[in-house]
Amino acid sequence: MEISKKKILGIHKWFGLIAGLFVLVMAVSGSLLVFDDEIEHYIHRDVIHLDRAEGSVNIDAAYQSIQQKYPDWSVRISHIPKTPNRAIEAQVRRPDEGRRILYVNPTNGTILRDLHGNETYSYWLLNLHYKLHAGFAGELVLFLAGICFLGSLITGFLFYRKSIWRVLTFKIRPRFRNLKSGSSELHRTVGVWALLLNFVMVLTGIFLSLIVVGTNTYHFIKGEENQDPNPPSINVSINNLLEKSRSNVAGFTPTYIEMPTEEEDAITIFGRMNTDWSIHYEFSNHIEYNPQTGAETEQFLIREKHWSYNILSVAYPLHFGNWGGIFIKLLYCIAGLAPPILSITGFIIWQQRRKRRKELAQFNAHSTSTCSNQVEVTH
């Protein structure tokens, strides 16, 4: 049984109205997050790029310096420079304190800049993008808004499906005669041209959001709370472990280090393999080492795993567009502006139709009243 276009349009309208404002926030913040690394590095370029650097990159010195200042925090090295003229980037985290972003001298371990996460462009924007700075409630609201946006895309596709090819081949061109027709034409044109990439972004966004909401819901039901970190002493050289990971696993390039937060935890080195696709996440591969002996305890390489592991591995890059260089980033940034345009034009179309129905109702009421008066006069 085929659903009428009127019913499809009605469903499309309500999905759009419910999700509209949240989609606008997610889309604008998402477009800006495409270039978060570039913008963050420009803001902090005075400490990221060092002149007259001598010596070699020393992660051990950086970790020791961070531990002295933040002894009961979890530590992650988020950027491992290849040369001593580029700062080490690190994060420290604690449940009751949040996250801090550190820039560290790569040779002597001196902390060059220490910022709370919310003082940084990328972390503040990321928190807005996936939880509206409202904790679990914000995560849940945006998850539901994402489902509504997916519903609006599906119903929009069904409504415009017979004109998609004509729009793409410019056989139907937008004409802006007035506010209502112009909004309708722009809504259809932008919706068709951005349809595929919008589907990719919303599906991956719902998938990632489901993981976050599901995990937090599980912990809430179980009554589990985040434990304060209690990092063990490290009796091995992190520099040696990095070199070991490169030599023992051919084609492995370390990109990120997660230090242990409990006695039983391992030192985890994440990285890329030369067999990875460009669309694989940088955390697709990791090697774990015992922090006391330096012995390898686990090796996870995405190329050796079942194909289903690739779904999670490509979801994040597919969502944020950080997988194909500047062209892909520009494409995502521009396409990310489509949902706000669709939200705004959709609201204008709804408002104009509502206004038109109200005017028509008033006209009909006036016409009925006039006819009644004429009948009374006649009699």
Secondary structure as UniProt FT lines:
FT   HELIX           5..33
FT   TURN            34..35
FT   HELIX           36..43
FT   HELIX           45..48
FT   HELIX           59..69
FT   TURN            71..72
FT   STRAND          74..79
FT   TURN            84..85
FT   STRAND          88..94
FT   TURN            95..97
FT   STRAND          98..104
FT   TURN            106..108
FT   STRAND          111..116
FT   HELIX           117..119
FT   HELIX           121..131
FT   TURN            132..133
FT   HELIX           135..160
FT   HELIX           161..163
FT   HELIX           164..168
FT   TURN            169..170
FT   HELIX           179..193
FT   HELIX           195..222
FT   HELIX           238..248
FT   TURN            250..251
FT   STRAND          252..258
FT   TURN            263..264
FT   STRAND          267..273
FT   TURN            274..275
FT   TURN            278..279
FT   TURN            282..283
FT   STRAND          285..289
FT   TURN            291..293
FT   STRAND          296..300
FT   HELIX           302..304
FT   TURN            307..308
FT   HELIX           309..320
FT   TURN            322..323
FT   HELIX           325..335
FT   TURN            336..337
FT   HELIX           338..378
//
